[in-house]
């Protein structure tokens, strides 16, 4: 029997490392990395010592929102669904209980907030609250302020608040934000629910 004396040619792999390195560099340069986004909040500056005591807040000017570990809402001592939170918050903020607000459309209930400038929303959640529910509650509370600002801009200026240019309409935007100042106080999470 005859043996096949032909040798199998070898593939030159000397440049394979160079090619792999170039492909790696190409993919690192052209690939975009998703960055996590958080909740946009501007925190107050850190002060070494408080120069003065904060002014007392009347109980009726505080809108209490509690979220338990089962993602249930307790708003002003009654259970609420997440889709009802925005309307309830808007009703509280725009109440005009003391009659001093000329642009408010609220009912003027004496047991609710005096006016939008004095209204504070207090949010407290349980340590077991899901992140998704926490973000939904935050979104609804911020949306309540945004809707009130939108309505104010339409009535006072005949323009959309969301469509205003921050550079051209800086003074108008500042006035609208002063009319409906976003005051959301977050208390430290508790460890109480289910």
Secondary structure, 3 states (H helix, E strand, C coil): CCCCCCCCCCCCCCCHHHHHHHHHHHHHHHCCCCCCCCCCCCCCCCCCCCCCCCCCCCHHHEEEEEECCCCCEEECCEEECHHHHHHHHHHHHCCCCCCCCCCCCCCCCCCCCCCCCCCEEEEEEECCCCHHHHHHHHHHHHHHHHHHHHHHHHHHHCCCCCCCCCCCCHHHHHHHHHHCCCCEEECCCECCCC
